[in-house]
Amino acid sequence: MARDKSSFVCQSCGSSFPKWMGKCEGCGAWNSLVEESAPAKTSPLSRKLKGGKAIEFATLLGEDKEYARAQSGLHEFDRVCGGGLVPGSVILIGGDPGIGKSTLLLQIMARLAQFTTTAYISGEESMEQIRLRARRLGVQNAPVQLAAATNVAEIIASIDRADGPRVVVVDSVQTLYLEAIESSPGTVSQVRAAAHELIRVAKARGFVLFLVGHVTKEGTIAGPRVLEHMVDTVLYFEGERGHHFRILRTVKNRFGATDEIGVFQMTEQGLAEVPNPSALFLSERRGDVSGSAVFAGMEGTRPVLVEIQALVNPTNFGTPRRTVIGWDSGRLSMIAAVLESRCGIPLSGYDIYLNIAGGIRISEPAADLAVAAALTSALTGVAIDAETVLFGEIGLSAEIRSVTQIDQRLREASKLGFKSAMLPKPLPGRNYPALGIRTNPIENVSELLHKLGLGQDRPKRAVTTKAAG
């Protein structure tokens, strides 16, 4: 009988190598290779595969099966899932330690337990710890089945029944292990095999499976990348520890839109949903401060208004500092270069600090216009009208490019009491609808600065004059 061979598998990306190396050639991670045994090609498993039964193929025409989505009772969570939980779906939730993943899932299980059977299986906490959290959340009377287990075979034996639970939470997948695999829990082989077995049972039985995943220091879910491809939905729980709200973001969803967000507020009784995130993000805004601009953005299908804050200060070093929180630092450098090269706004001698107020992270290029206005306002000391929102993409020639879903952005701004909007010119043959807000279409950044009163003829800030003197 052939002997099993061993290989060295990277715990960051899953790449396999015949010998140990200090640096993984697949992802560049250091000291991430761990020796794992692999079955030989002539093992009983490989011989059994040779006698497999042929599968039967079908056509695209067939009976449509209606899936009744289960509502969790938390509208923000149902939103990011595409409108509810689809039977047989597998949802992977990742986030920093202590961000609130277990708290959110326990609240969801308590709500779902009112009309279906639920099970919460923890590999990190004891049942008494879960009960303490339930008492703090006020859901200790919910009929949720609790268990503390890490053996995949025991977990499957408990849930793979005709009368088994319809919603199952496994917290977390990195703590599970299969006895047939000779490696410690959390390794690539254990995580991949454990997730595969649980997903197989969930698809066969048709129950909803939640998998909690640890994240790396880069913010991505730990373990093999194939784990995100195996599941139906991938959710990331984001938030700053200094802020009282959390954002649940959809990265992948086979049953709904991606880049959807749900906003929750951390309270003493757990996570409370925020039905109007724009009002929360703008609640502490001061309209008469320079360097502040309101951006009307889109997160999935939801319009969200956030405040963009900028601060410029004469640099004391040879290389100006560019500090960004909540946005792409590369786009900030590009906007600063366009303002200086195309519009004559001197920024090369200033440190730039940019912050998306409230801790939310935005990625769409439609924020370029609001960033450019905030930077120029911070430099000149002239405040932007508090009742104006801005959105639009800036090109390298300082032109303003159109963005998508303009109607939804304007409707949200009008609902929150904004009177005007700076936005790109409409495409040929189109006009912006009358939504109770005055639109000011612009073609380039110079026109924007002129309409906002932020041209070069404005007096400089007092700190700039003082530094110059």
C-alpha positions in Angstrom: 0.0 0.0 0.0 1.4 3.4 -0.9 2.3 5.7 1.9 0.7 9.1 2.4 2.8 12.0 1.4 3.1 15.4 3.1 3.1 18.8 1.7 3.5 22.3 3.0 0.3 24.4 2.7 0.1 28.2 3.1 -2.4 29.2 5.7 -3.1 32.5 4.0 -3.8 31.5 0.4 -3.9 27.7 0.4 -1.0 27.2 -2.0 0.8 23.9 -1.6 4.6 23.3 -1.9 6.7 20.1 -1.7 9.1 21.6 0.9 9.1 24.3 3.6 10.0 27.8 2.6 10.1 31.0 4.7 8.0 33.0 2.2 5.0 31.8 0.3 5.4 32.3 -3.4 1.6 32.5 -3.9 0.7 35.4 -1.7 4.1 36.6 -0.3 3.2 35.8 3.4 6.1 34.9 5.7 6.1 31.8 8.0 2.7 30.7 6.8 3.6 27.2 5.5 2.4 24.3 7.7 3.1 20.6 7.0 -0.1 18.7 6.2 -0.5 15.1 5.1 -2.0 14.3 1.7 -3.4 10.9 0.7 -1.3 9.0 -1.9 -2.6 8.6 -5.4 -3.2 4.9 -4.9 -5.1 5.3 -1.6 -8.5 3.5 -1.1 -10.2 6.8 -1.7 -8.7 7.2 -5.1 -9.5 3.7 -6.1 -13.1 4.2 -5.0 -13.4 7.3 -7.2 -12.6 5.3 -10.3 -15.8 3.3 -10.0 -18.1 6.3 -9.7 -21.6 6.3 -11.1 -22.3 8.6 -14.1 -24.6 11.6 -13.4 -27.7 12.4 -15.3 -28.0 15.7 -17.1 -31.2 17.7 -17.6 -32.2 20.7 -19.7 -32.7 24.3 -18.8 -36.4 23.9 -19.0 -37.9 22.6 -15.8 -40.3 23.3 -13.0 -39.6 26.6 -11.3 -39.2 26.1 -7.5 -40.4 29.0 -5.4 -38.3 29.8 -2.4 -40.1 31.5 0.4 -37.6 33.8 2.1 -37.7 33.7 5.9 -37.8 37.2 7.5 -35.4 37.6 10.5 -37.3 40.5 11.9 -34.3 42.8 11.5 -35.0 44.8 8.4 -31.4 45.9 8.0 -30.2 42.3 8.1 -32.9 41.1 5.7 -31.8 43.9 3.3 -28.2 42.8 3.0 -29.4 39.2 2.5 -31.5 40.2 -0.5 -34.9 40.4 1.3 -34.6 37.5 3.7 -33.1 34.0 4.2 -33.4 31.5 1.4 -33.8 27.9 2.5 -30.6 25.9 1.9 -28.4 29.0 1.6 -25.0 29.3 3.4 -24.0 32.7 4.7 -20.4 33.5 5.8 -20.0 36.4 8.2 -16.6 37.9 8.9 -15.4 40.8 11.1 -12.9 42.0 13.6 -12.9 40.4 17.1 -15.5 42.0 19.4 -17.2 43.9 16.6 -20.6 42.2 17.4 -20.9 39.1 15.1 -22.0 36.8 17.9 -24.3 39.4 19.3 -26.0 40.0 16.0 -26.4 36.3 15.3 -27.8 35.5 18.7 -30.4 38.3 18.3 -31.4 36.9 14.9 -31.7 33.3 16.2 -33.9 34.6 19.1 -36.2 36.3 16.6 -36.3 33.3 14.2 -36.9 30.9 17.1 -40.4 32.3 17.5 -41.7 30.6 14.4 -39.0 28.0 13.4 -36.4 25.7 15.0 -32.9 27.2 15.4 -29.6 26.0 16.7 -26.6 28.0 17.9 -23.4 25.9 17.9 -20.3 27.6 19.4 -16.7 26.4 19.3 -15.3 29.4 21.1 -17.6 30.0 24.0 -19.3 27.8 26.6 -23.0 27.5 26.8 -23.0 29.5 30.1 -21.2 32.4 28.3 -23.9 32.4 25.6 -26.6 32.4 28.3 -24.9 35.4 29.9 -25.0 37.3 26.6 -28.6 36.3 26.1 -29.6 37.7 29.5 -27.9 40.9 28.6 -29.7 41.1 25.3 -33.0 40.2 27.0 -33.6 37.1 24.8 -33.0 34.4 27.4 -36.5 33.1 27.0 -36.2 32.4 23.3 -36.3 28.7 22.4 -32.9 28.6 20.8 -31.1 25.2 21.0 -27.5 25.7 22.3 -24.4 23.5 22.0 -20.7 23.8 22.4 -18.9 21.6 20.0 -16.0 21.5 17.5 -16.1 18.0 16.1 -17.7 18.2 12.7 -18.9 14.6 12.8 -20.8 15.2 16.0 -22.3 18.4 14.7 -23.5 16.8 11.5 -25.0 13.9 13.5 -27.0 16.4 15.5 -28.4 18.5 12.6 -28.7 16.0 9.8 -32.1 14.7 10.9 -35.6 15.0 9.4 -36.7 17.0 12.5 -33.4 18.9 12.7 -33.2 22.7 13.0 -34.1 25.0 10.1 -31.5 27.6 10.9 -28.0 26.7 12.2 -25.2 29.0 13.4 -21.6 27.7 13.6 -19.3 30.1 15.5 -16.7 29.8 14.2 -15.5 27.7 11.2 -11.9 28.1 12.3 -12.5 26.1 15.5 -13.9 23.0 13.7 -12.0 19.8 13.0 -12.4 16.5 11.2 -10.7 13.5 12.8 -9.8 12.1 9.4 -7.5 15.0 8.7 -4.2 15.1 10.5 -3.8 18.8 11.1 -4.8 21.3 13.8 -8.1 23.2 13.7 -7.9 26.5 11.7 -5.5 25.1 9.1 -6.4 25.4 5.4 -7.3 21.7 5.1 -9.4 21.6 8.2 -11.4 24.8 7.4 -12.0 23.7 3.8 -13.1 20.1 4.7 -15.2 21.2 7.6 -17.0 23.9 5.6 -17.5 21.4 2.7 -19.2 18.8 5.0 -21.5 21.4 6.6 -22.5 23.0 3.3 -23.2 19.6 1.9 -25.7 18.8 4.7 -27.3 22.2 4.5 -28.0 21.9 0.8 -29.3 18.4 1.2 -31.6 19.2 4.2 -32.5 22.7 3.0 -31.8 24.6 6.2 -30.1 28.0 6.5 -26.4 27.8 7.7 -24.5 30.7 9.2 -20.7 30.3 9.3 -18.7 32.8 11.3 -15.2 33.4 10.1 -12.1 35.1 11.6 -10.4 37.9 9.7 -6.8 38.5 9.1 -4.9 41.8 9.9 -5.7 42.9 6.4 -9.4 42.6 7.1 -10.2 39.6 4.9 -11.7 36.3 6.1 -9.0 33.9 7.3 -8.5 30.5 5.7 -8.5 29.4 2.0 -10.0 31.8 -0.5 -12.1 28.9 -1.8 -14.2 29.3 1.3 -15.8 32.4 0.0 -16.6 30.6 -3.3 -18.2 27.7 -1.5 -20.9 29.8 0.2 -23.8 31.7 -1.2 -23.5 35.0 0.7 -20.4 36.7 2.2 -21.1 39.5 4.7 -18.5 41.7 6.4 -19.2 43.3 9.7 -17.4 46.7 9.8 -17.1 49.5 12.3 -14.7 51.5 14.4 -14.5 50.8 18.1 -14.7 54.5 18.9 -18.1 54.7 17.1 -21.4 53.4 18.4 -22.7 51.9 15.1 -21.7 49.0 12.9 -22.1 48.4 9.2 -23.0 45.0 7.7 -21.8 44.9 4.1 -22.6 42.4 1.4 -19.5 41.3 -0.6 -21.1 38.4 -2.4 -24.8 37.4 -2.7 -26.3 34.8 -5.1 -29.8 35.8 -4.1 -29.5 39.6 -4.0 -27.5 42.7 -4.7 -23.9 43.1 -3.7 -22.4 46.1 -1.9 -25.6 46.4 0.1 -25.2 47.7 3.6 -27.2 47.4 6.8 -26.5 49.9 9.6 -26.8 49.0 13.3 -26.3 51.0 16.5 -24.5 49.3 19.4 -26.5 49.8 22.6 -26.6 48.2 26.1 -29.3 45.9 24.9 -27.4 44.8 21.8 -27.5 45.9 18.2 -30.4 48.1 17.2 -31.1 48.7 13.5 -30.9 52.2 12.0 -33.6 52.7 9.4 -32.3 56.1 8.2 -28.4 56.0 8.1 -28.1 59.3 6.3 -29.7 61.2 9.2 -27.3 59.4 11.6 -24.2 60.2 9.6 -25.2 63.8 9.4 -26.5 64.2 12.9 -23.3 65.9 14.3 -22.6 68.0 11.2 -21.9 71.7 11.5 -22.8 73.6 8.4 -20.7 76.7 8.8 -17.3 75.0 9.0 -14.9 75.1 6.1 -13.6 71.9 4.7 -16.9 70.1 5.0 -19.0 68.8 2.1 -22.0 66.4 1.9 -21.7 63.5 -0.5 -24.8 61.7 -1.9 -23.6 58.2 -2.4 -25.0 54.7 -3.1 -24.4 51.6 -1.1 -25.9 48.8 -3.2 -29.5 49.9 -3.8 -29.6 52.3 -0.8 -28.7 56.1 -1.1 -26.6 57.3 1.8 -25.6 60.8 2.6 -22.3 61.3 4.4 -20.1 64.2 5.4 -16.6 64.5 3.9 -14.2 66.5 6.0 -10.9 67.9 4.8 -8.1 69.7 6.5 -5.0 71.2 4.8 -2.1 72.6 6.7 1.4 73.9 5.6 3.8 71.0 5.7 6.8 71.0 7.9 8.6 68.2 6.0 10.0 67.8 2.5 7.2 65.4 1.5 3.6 66.5 2.3 1.5 64.1 4.3 -1.6 62.5 2.8 -3.8 60.9 5.5 -7.1 59.3 4.5 -9.7 57.6 6.6 -12.6 55.9 4.9 -11.6 56.5 1.3 -9.0 55.5 -1.3 -5.7 57.3 -0.8 -4.8 56.9 -4.4 -7.9 58.8 -5.6 -7.1 61.6 -3.1 -3.6 62.0 -4.6 -5.2 62.1 -8.1 -7.8 64.8 -7.0 -5.1 66.9 -5.4 -3.0 66.7 -8.7 -6.0 67.7 -10.8 -6.8 70.7 -8.6 -3.2 71.9 -8.8 -2.5 71.2 -12.4 -5.9 72.0 -14.0 -7.4 74.6 -11.6 -4.3 76.3 -10.1 -5.2 75.3 -6.5 -1.8 75.0 -4.7 -1.8 71.8 -2.6 1.7 70.5 -3.1 3.0 72.4 -0.1 0.3 71.3 2.3 -0.4 68.2 4.4 -3.9 66.9 3.6 -6.1 65.1 6.0 -9.4 63.5 4.7 -12.0 61.8 6.8 -15.4 60.3 6.1 -17.3 61.3 9.2 -19.0 58.5 11.1 -16.5 55.8 10.3 -18.2 54.6 7.1 -16.0 53.5 4.2 -16.9 54.5 0.7 -15.3 53.4 -2.5 -17.3 54.7 -5.5 -15.6 57.4 -7.6 -18.7 59.6 -7.4 -17.2 61.0 -4.3 -14.6 62.9 -6.3 -16.6 66.1 -6.6 -17.3 66.3 -2.9 -13.7 65.6 -2.0 -12.5 68.4 -4.4 -14.9 70.9 -2.9 -13.9 69.9 0.6 -10.2 70.3 -0.1 -10.7 73.7 -1.7 -13.0 74.9 1.0 -10.4 73.9 3.6 -7.7 75.7 1.8 -9.6 79.0 1.2 -11.5 79.0 4.6 -14.8 79.5 2.8 -17.6 77.2 4.0 -19.8 75.4 1.5 -23.6 76.0 1.7 -25.0 73.6 4.3 -28.0 72.8 2.1 -25.9 71.6 -0.9 -24.9 68.0 -1.8 -22.3 67.0 -4.3 -21.6 63.9 -6.4 -19.7 63.2 -9.6 -16.6 61.6 -10.9 -13.6 63.7 -11.9 -11.4 62.9 -14.9 -7.7 63.7 -15.3 -8.7 66.6 -17.6 -10.8 68.1 -14.7 -14.1 67.1 -16.5 -17.1 65.9 -14.5 -18.3 62.5 -15.5 -21.8 61.1 -15.0 -22.6 58.5 -12.4 -25.4 56.0 -11.9 -28.6 56.1 -9.9 -28.8 59.9 -9.9 -32.6 60.0 -9.2 -32.2 58.0 -6.0 -29.4 60.3 -4.7 -31.5 63.4 -5.4 -34.6 61.9 -3.8 -32.7 61.0 -0.6 -31.1 64.5 -0.4 -34.5 66.2 -0.9 -36.0 64.0 1.8 -33.4 65.2 4.3 -34.0 68.9 3.5 -31.2 69.8 1.1 -32.1 72.5 -1.4 -29.5 72.2 -4.1 -27.2 69.6 -5.7 -23.9 70.0 -7.6 -23.8 67.1 -10.1 -22.6 66.2 -13.6 -24.5 67.4 -16.7 -27.2 65.0 -17.9 -26.5 62.7 -20.8 -27.8 63.8 -24.2 -31.5 63.4 -24.5 -32.0 63.2 -20.7 -33.2 65.7 -18.1 -33.2 65.4 -14.3 -36.7 65.0 -12.8 -38.2 67.6 -10.5 -37.7 66.0 -7.1 -38.0 69.1 -4.9 -34.3 69.9 -5.1 -32.5 72.5 -7.4 -29.9 70.9 -9.6 -26.8 72.7 -10.8 -25.2 70.6 -13.6 -21.5 71.4 -14.1 -18.9 70.4 -16.8 -15.6 70.8 -15.0 -14.0 71.4 -11.6 -13.3 75.1 -12.4 -17.0 75.7 -12.9 -17.7 74.0 -9.6 -15.3 76.2 -7.7 -16.7 79.3 -9.3 -20.3 78.4 -8.4 -19.3 77.6 -4.8 -17.3 80.8 -4.5 -14.0 78.9 -3.9 -12.0 80.5 -6.7 -8.4 81.8 -6.3 -9.7 85.3 -5.8 -11.0 84.3 -2.4 -8.8 85.2 0.7 -6.6 82.5 2.1 -7.2 81.0 5.5 -5.8 82.8 8.5 -3.4 80.0 9.3 -1.9 80.3 5.8 -1.5 84.0 6.1 0.1 83.6 9.5 2.5 81.0 8.2 3.4 83.1 5.2 4.1 86.1 7.5 
